[in-house]
């Protein structure tokens, strides 16, 4: 187990009607003029009207910026930064899912920064201060309401990048009311569940030794997703299933389920280029790439993948042929994603021609973050490896 510090976890307000406290909570974190940031979909408008009334009840002023799209854009963040400066905004309330929250984090960093906010995403700067940020989550998936990261797409250069590991970026509070997720369509619900499952897997496949507790906590998270995701997809109004997904998402991304270990995280970097290239939901892309990545790397540590099969799916360990157990676990994960009607191949969501040149360009665009041109903390992948994984995923 590695050394670790656990701090700066956002205040969690969970349950029915919890959004009713947003005004008092924004006041607690020092807000007087609030930017309400959201996507603008029709189904969220009643909630936005409610939020405005709650802020007014606490004597808080507000301005509004909608229009966030999946795979949030840098241009919207820059628009929000200018709006906040022009209007004298001193705090931000993100109302939405991971894309809205990531966009709000970018705005919160950029308002008080003298340079271009993109500096934080390409590693040129580290935030020293940030506007106070609160969240009302309407989606179970990314866990951005608890994370120290923000992922955005720069339309000018076609790059999708993450500002990572900045404690300041964590929201001050996160309101989680599962009722707010009941109207999320089945495909988006499934995509969010795939994102949660990927976070669990990225953490599980670690080279860190002596992580028995964390492996068991991660397995419990996997069991939660395996049981509740199909229910939430088929029975959208099932409050219990929605609750289970909504609570496991922030717990895994915050580190509470992966204490003292370093996960792999190559799948996320590989998928970022897929959602940049084809503008697909992040979780749907992860449903495609995760089993393909597993098949590509599992021979480097067959016992770990066999253990995953046992811990996640209860598959009996074949002591004579542990590779069979490992492959059965990978197959079980693919079957789970199939049961949610998620894509299994790239061609399931992109019907046009895909050239070798496109796949190689995607592999080249991946941010290798100075690690001798490799990604992955457990299984090192070169640019050529990433290209081969894309080819296998077609």
C-alpha positions as CSV (number, residue, x, y, z in Angstrom):
1,X,0.0,0.0,0.0
2,X,1.3,3.5,-0.9
3,X,1.3,6.4,1.5
4,X,-1.7,8.7,1.2
5,X,-3.6,11.6,2.6
6,X,-7.4,11.8,2.7
7,X,-8.7,15.4,3.0
8,X,-10.7,18.0,1.2
9,X,-13.7,15.7,0.6
10,X,-16.7,17.9,-0.3
11,X,-19.6,18.1,2.0
12,X,-22.1,15.5,0.8
13,X,-25.9,16.3,1.1
14,X,-27.8,13.2,0.0
15,X,-31.5,12.5,-0.3
16,X,-34.9,13.5,-1.5
17,X,-35.3,17.3,-1.8
18,X,-31.7,18.0,-0.9
19,X,-31.5,20.6,-3.6
20,X,-33.7,22.8,-1.4
21,X,-30.6,23.6,0.7
22,X,-28.6,25.1,-2.2
23,X,-29.2,28.7,-1.2
24,X,-28.1,28.4,2.4
25,X,-25.1,26.3,1.3
26,X,-24.0,28.8,-1.3
27,X,-24.2,31.5,1.4
28,X,-22.1,29.3,3.7
29,X,-19.2,29.1,1.2
30,X,-19.2,32.9,0.8
31,X,-21.4,33.4,-2.2
32,X,-23.2,36.7,-2.8
33,X,-23.5,36.7,-6.6
34,X,-23.7,33.2,-8.1
35,X,-23.2,31.9,-11.6
36,X,-25.7,29.2,-12.2
37,X,-24.0,26.9,-14.8
38,X,-26.0,24.2,-16.6
39,X,-26.6,22.5,-19.9
40,X,-30.0,24.0,-20.7
41,X,-31.9,20.8,-21.5
42,X,-35.7,21.1,-21.2
43,X,-35.9,18.5,-18.5
44,X,-33.6,20.5,-16.2
45,X,-35.3,23.9,-16.6
46,X,-37.8,23.3,-13.8
47,X,-34.9,22.6,-11.5
48,X,-33.1,25.8,-12.7
49,X,-36.2,27.8,-11.9
50,X,-36.4,26.3,-8.5
51,X,-32.7,27.0,-7.8
52,X,-33.2,30.7,-8.8
53,X,-36.0,31.0,-6.3
54,X,-33.9,29.3,-3.5
55,X,-31.0,31.7,-4.1
56,X,-33.3,34.7,-4.0
57,X,-34.8,33.5,-0.7
58,X,-31.3,33.7,0.8
59,X,-30.8,37.2,-0.6
60,X,-28.3,36.0,-3.3
61,X,-28.0,37.5,-6.7
62,X,-27.3,35.3,-9.7
63,X,-26.4,35.2,-13.4
64,X,-27.0,32.2,-15.6
65,X,-25.0,30.4,-18.3
66,X,-26.4,27.4,-20.0
67,X,-25.3,25.5,-23.2
68,X,-22.8,23.0,-21.8
69,X,-22.6,20.0,-24.2
70,X,-21.2,16.5,-23.6
71,X,-17.4,16.5,-23.8
72,X,-17.5,20.2,-22.6
73,X,-15.8,22.8,-24.7
74,X,-13.1,25.3,-23.8
75,X,-15.0,28.0,-25.6
76,X,-17.9,27.7,-23.1
77,X,-15.4,28.0,-20.2
78,X,-13.9,31.1,-21.7
79,X,-17.4,32.6,-22.2
80,X,-18.2,31.8,-18.5
81,X,-14.9,33.4,-17.3
82,X,-15.7,36.6,-19.2
83,X,-19.3,36.6,-17.9
84,X,-18.2,36.2,-14.3
85,X,-15.7,39.0,-14.6
86,X,-18.1,41.4,-16.3
87,X,-20.9,40.6,-13.7
88,X,-18.8,40.5,-10.6
89,X,-19.6,36.9,-9.8
90,X,-18.0,35.5,-6.7
91,X,-19.1,31.9,-6.6
92,X,-20.5,29.2,-9.0
93,X,-23.3,26.6,-8.7
94,X,-23.0,23.8,-11.2
95,X,-26.4,22.1,-11.9
96,X,-26.0,19.1,-14.0
97,X,-23.8,16.1,-14.8
98,X,-20.1,15.6,-15.2
99,X,-19.8,17.9,-18.3
100,X,-21.4,20.8,-16.5
101,X,-19.3,20.3,-13.4
102,X,-16.1,20.0,-15.3
103,X,-17.0,23.2,-17.2
104,X,-17.8,25.0,-14.0
105,X,-14.4,23.9,-12.5
106,X,-12.7,25.5,-15.5
107,X,-14.6,28.7,-15.1
108,X,-13.8,28.8,-11.3
109,X,-10.1,28.4,-12.0
110,X,-10.0,30.8,-14.9
111,X,-11.8,33.8,-13.4
112,X,-9.1,34.4,-10.9
113,X,-6.2,33.6,-13.2
114,X,-4.2,36.2,-15.2
115,X,-3.4,33.9,-18.1
116,X,-5.4,31.6,-20.4
117,X,-7.3,28.9,-18.6
118,X,-6.1,26.3,-21.1
119,X,-2.7,26.6,-19.3
120,X,-4.1,24.4,-16.5
121,X,-5.1,21.7,-19.0
122,X,-1.8,21.5,-20.9
123,X,0.4,21.5,-17.8
124,X,1.7,25.1,-18.0
125,X,0.2,26.3,-14.7
126,X,-1.2,25.1,-11.4
127,X,-4.2,26.9,-9.8
128,X,-3.4,28.9,-6.7
129,X,-7.0,30.0,-6.0
130,X,-10.4,29.2,-7.3
131,X,-13.9,30.6,-6.9
132,X,-16.0,28.7,-4.4
133,X,-17.9,26.0,-6.2
134,X,-21.1,24.0,-5.3
135,X,-22.8,21.3,-7.2
136,X,-26.3,19.9,-7.6
137,X,-25.7,16.7,-9.5
138,X,-28.3,15.4,-12.0
139,X,-26.4,12.4,-13.2
140,X,-24.6,9.3,-11.9
141,X,-21.4,8.6,-13.7
142,X,-18.2,10.7,-13.8
143,X,-18.1,11.5,-10.1
144,X,-16.9,14.9,-11.0
145,X,-18.8,16.3,-8.0
146,X,-16.1,14.8,-5.8
147,X,-13.0,14.7,-8.0
148,X,-9.9,16.8,-8.3
149,X,-10.0,16.9,-12.1
150,X,-11.7,18.6,-15.0
151,X,-11.7,17.3,-18.6
152,X,-12.4,19.6,-21.5
153,X,-12.1,19.7,-25.3
154,X,-10.2,22.5,-27.1
155,X,-12.1,22.9,-30.4
156,X,-9.2,25.0,-31.8
157,X,-6.7,22.2,-31.8
158,X,-8.9,19.1,-31.4
159,X,-7.3,18.1,-28.1
160,X,-9.1,16.7,-25.1
161,X,-7.1,17.3,-21.9
162,X,-7.5,17.0,-18.2
163,X,-6.5,19.3,-15.4
164,X,-5.6,16.8,-12.7
165,X,-4.8,16.4,-9.1
166,X,-5.6,19.9,-8.0
167,X,-7.2,19.8,-4.5
168,X,-8.5,23.3,-4.9
169,X,-10.7,22.0,-7.8
170,X,-12.9,19.9,-5.5
171,X,-16.4,21.4,-5.0
172,X,-17.1,22.7,-1.5
173,X,-20.4,20.8,-1.4
174,X,-22.2,18.3,-3.6
175,X,-26.0,17.8,-3.4
176,X,-27.1,14.4,-4.6
177,X,-30.8,13.7,-4.9
178,X,-31.4,10.5,-6.8
179,X,-34.9,11.8,-7.8
180,X,-33.1,14.3,-10.1
181,X,-31.8,11.3,-12.1
182,X,-35.1,9.6,-12.8
183,X,-35.6,11.4,-16.1
184,X,-32.1,10.5,-17.4
185,X,-32.7,8.4,-20.6
186,X,-31.7,4.7,-20.6
187,X,-28.7,5.1,-22.9
188,X,-27.3,7.9,-20.8
189,X,-27.9,5.9,-17.6
190,X,-26.1,3.0,-19.1
191,X,-23.2,5.2,-20.2
192,X,-22.9,6.6,-16.7
193,X,-22.9,3.1,-15.3
194,X,-20.1,2.1,-17.7
195,X,-18.1,5.1,-16.6
196,X,-18.4,4.1,-13.0
197,X,-17.5,0.5,-13.8
198,X,-14.4,1.8,-15.7
199,X,-13.3,3.9,-12.7
200,X,-13.5,0.8,-10.5
201,X,-11.6,-1.3,-13.0
202,X,-8.9,1.4,-13.6
203,X,-8.3,1.4,-9.9
204,X,-8.5,-2.4,-9.4
205,X,-5.7,-3.1,-12.0
206,X,-2.9,-1.8,-9.9
207,X,0.8,-2.8,-9.5
208,X,0.6,-1.6,-5.8
209,X,1.1,-4.4,-3.4
210,X,-0.8,-5.2,-0.2
211,X,-4.1,-3.5,-1.1
212,X,-6.5,-6.2,0.2
213,X,-8.9,-3.7,1.7
214,X,-9.1,-1.5,-1.4
215,X,-9.6,-4.5,-3.7
216,X,-12.5,-5.6,-1.6
217,X,-14.0,-2.1,-1.5
218,X,-13.6,-1.8,-5.3
219,X,-15.2,-5.2,-5.7
220,X,-18.2,-4.0,-3.6
221,X,-18.5,-1.0,-5.9
222,X,-18.5,-3.4,-8.9
223,X,-21.2,-5.5,-7.3
224,X,-23.3,-2.4,-6.7
225,X,-23.0,-1.4,-10.4
226,X,-23.6,-4.9,-11.7
227,X,-26.8,-5.3,-9.7
228,X,-28.3,-1.8,-10.0
229,X,-27.4,-0.6,-13.5
230,X,-29.7,-3.0,-15.3
231,X,-32.5,-2.1,-12.9
232,X,-32.0,1.6,-13.5
233,X,-31.9,1.1,-17.3
234,X,-35.0,-1.0,-17.4
235,X,-36.9,0.7,-14.6
236,X,-36.0,4.4,-14.7
237,X,-38.1,5.3,-11.7
238,X,-36.5,2.8,-9.4
239,X,-35.2,5.1,-6.6
240,X,-33.1,2.4,-4.9
241,X,-31.1,1.6,-8.0
242,X,-30.6,5.2,-8.9
243,X,-29.5,5.9,-5.3
244,X,-26.9,3.1,-5.4
245,X,-25.4,4.4,-8.6
246,X,-25.4,8.0,-7.5
247,X,-23.5,7.2,-4.3
248,X,-20.8,4.8,-5.7
249,X,-19.8,7.2,-8.5
250,X,-18.3,9.9,-6.2
251,X,-16.9,7.4,-3.7
252,X,-14.7,5.7,-6.2
253,X,-13.4,8.8,-8.0
254,X,-12.7,10.6,-4.7
255,X,-10.4,7.8,-3.6
256,X,-12.5,6.4,-0.8
257,X,-12.7,3.0,-2.4
258,X,-9.1,2.9,-3.6
259,X,-7.0,3.9,-0.6
260,X,-3.3,3.5,-0.9
261,X,-3.0,2.3,-4.5
262,X,-2.1,3.7,-7.9
263,X,-4.5,2.6,-10.7
264,X,-3.7,2.2,-14.4
265,X,-6.0,4.8,-16.1
266,X,-4.8,4.1,-19.7
267,X,-8.4,3.3,-20.8
268,X,-9.5,6.8,-20.0
269,X,-6.7,8.5,-22.0
270,X,-7.4,6.1,-24.9
271,X,-11.2,6.9,-24.8
272,X,-10.7,10.6,-24.6
273,X,-9.5,10.6,-28.2
274,X,-12.5,8.5,-29.2
275,X,-15.0,11.0,-27.8
276,X,-13.0,13.9,-29.3
277,X,-13.0,12.2,-32.7
278,X,-16.6,11.1,-32.8
279,X,-18.3,13.2,-30.0
280,X,-19.7,10.1,-28.3
281,X,-20.6,9.7,-24.6
282,X,-17.5,9.1,-22.6
283,X,-19.0,6.0,-20.8
284,X,-20.1,4.4,-24.1
285,X,-16.6,4.7,-25.4
286,X,-15.2,3.2,-22.2
287,X,-17.6,0.2,-22.6
288,X,-16.0,-0.4,-26.0
289,X,-12.4,0.1,-25.1
290,X,-12.1,-1.4,-21.6
291,X,-12.6,-5.1,-22.6
292,X,-10.4,-4.6,-25.6
293,X,-7.6,-3.1,-23.4
294,X,-8.0,-6.0,-21.0
295,X,-7.6,-8.6,-23.8
296,X,-4.5,-6.7,-25.0
297,X,-2.7,-6.6,-21.6
298,X,-4.0,-9.5,-19.4
299,X,-1.1,-11.9,-20.2
300,X,1.3,-9.5,-18.4
301,X,-0.4,-10.4,-15.1
302,X,-2.8,-13.3,-15.5
303,X,-3.2,-13.8,-11.7
304,X,-4.5,-10.2,-11.3
305,X,-7.0,-10.7,-14.1
306,X,-8.1,-14.0,-12.7
307,X,-8.5,-12.4,-9.3
308,X,-10.7,-9.7,-10.9
309,X,-12.9,-12.5,-12.4
310,X,-13.4,-14.0,-9.0
311,X,-13.9,-10.8,-7.0
312,X,-16.2,-9.0,-9.5
313,X,-18.2,-11.9,-11.0
314,X,-17.8,-14.8,-8.6
315,X,-16.2,-16.9,-11.3
316,X,-14.6,-20.1,-9.9
317,X,-10.8,-20.0,-10.0
318,X,-9.3,-22.6,-12.4
319,X,-6.1,-23.4,-10.6
320,X,-4.8,-25.6,-13.4
321,X,-5.6,-23.0,-16.1
322,X,-5.9,-19.5,-14.5
323,X,-5.8,-17.9,-17.9
324,X,-9.2,-19.4,-18.5
325,X,-10.5,-17.6,-15.4
326,X,-9.0,-14.4,-16.5
327,X,-10.6,-14.6,-20.0
328,X,-13.9,-15.6,-18.4
329,X,-13.8,-12.4,-16.3
330,X,-13.1,-10.2,-19.4
331,X,-16.0,-12.0,-21.2
332,X,-18.3,-11.4,-18.2
333,X,-17.6,-7.7,-18.3
334,X,-18.3,-7.5,-22.0
335,X,-21.6,-9.4,-21.4
336,X,-22.5,-6.9,-18.7
337,X,-22.0,-3.9,-21.1
338,X,-24.0,-5.8,-23.8
339,X,-26.9,-6.2,-21.3
340,X,-27.1,-2.4,-21.0
341,X,-27.3,-2.1,-24.8
342,X,-24.0,-0.3,-24.9
343,X,-21.8,-0.4,-28.1
344,X,-19.2,-3.3,-28.3
345,X,-17.2,-2.0,-31.2
346,X,-16.3,1.4,-32.6
347,X,-18.4,0.6,-35.7
348,X,-21.5,0.3,-33.5
349,X,-21.5,4.1,-33.2
350,X,-19.5,5.2,-36.2
351,X,-20.8,3.7,-39.5
352,X,-18.4,5.6,-41.8
353,X,-15.0,4.6,-43.0
354,X,-12.2,4.7,-40.5
355,X,-8.8,4.9,-42.0
356,X,-5.5,3.8,-40.5
357,X,-4.4,7.4,-40.7
358,X,-7.2,8.4,-38.4
359,X,-6.4,5.7,-35.8
360,X,-2.7,6.6,-35.9
361,X,-3.5,10.3,-35.5
362,X,-5.7,9.5,-32.5
363,X,-2.9,7.5,-30.9
364,X,-0.4,10.3,-31.5
365,X,-2.7,12.9,-29.9
366,X,-2.8,11.1,-26.6
367,X,-1.2,13.1,-23.8
368,X,1.7,10.9,-22.6
369,X,2.6,13.4,-19.8
370,X,6.3,13.0,-20.1
371,X,6.4,9.3,-19.1
372,X,8.9,8.3,-21.8
373,X,6.0,8.3,-24.4
374,X,3.9,5.7,-22.6
375,X,0.6,5.7,-20.8
376,X,-0.7,3.4,-18.1
377,X,0.6,3.0,-14.5
378,X,0.3,-0.8,-14.4
379,X,0.7,-1.9,-18.0
380,X,2.8,0.5,-20.0
381,X,1.5,1.2,-23.5
382,X,3.4,2.9,-26.3
383,X,1.8,4.9,-29.2
384,X,2.0,1.7,-31.3
385,X,0.2,-0.3,-28.6
386,X,-2.6,2.3,-28.5
387,X,-3.0,2.2,-32.3
388,X,-3.3,-1.6,-32.1
389,X,-6.0,-1.3,-29.4
390,X,-7.9,1.1,-31.6
391,X,-7.6,-1.4,-34.5
392,X,-8.8,-4.3,-32.3
393,X,-11.8,-2.2,-31.1
394,X,-13.1,-1.5,-34.7
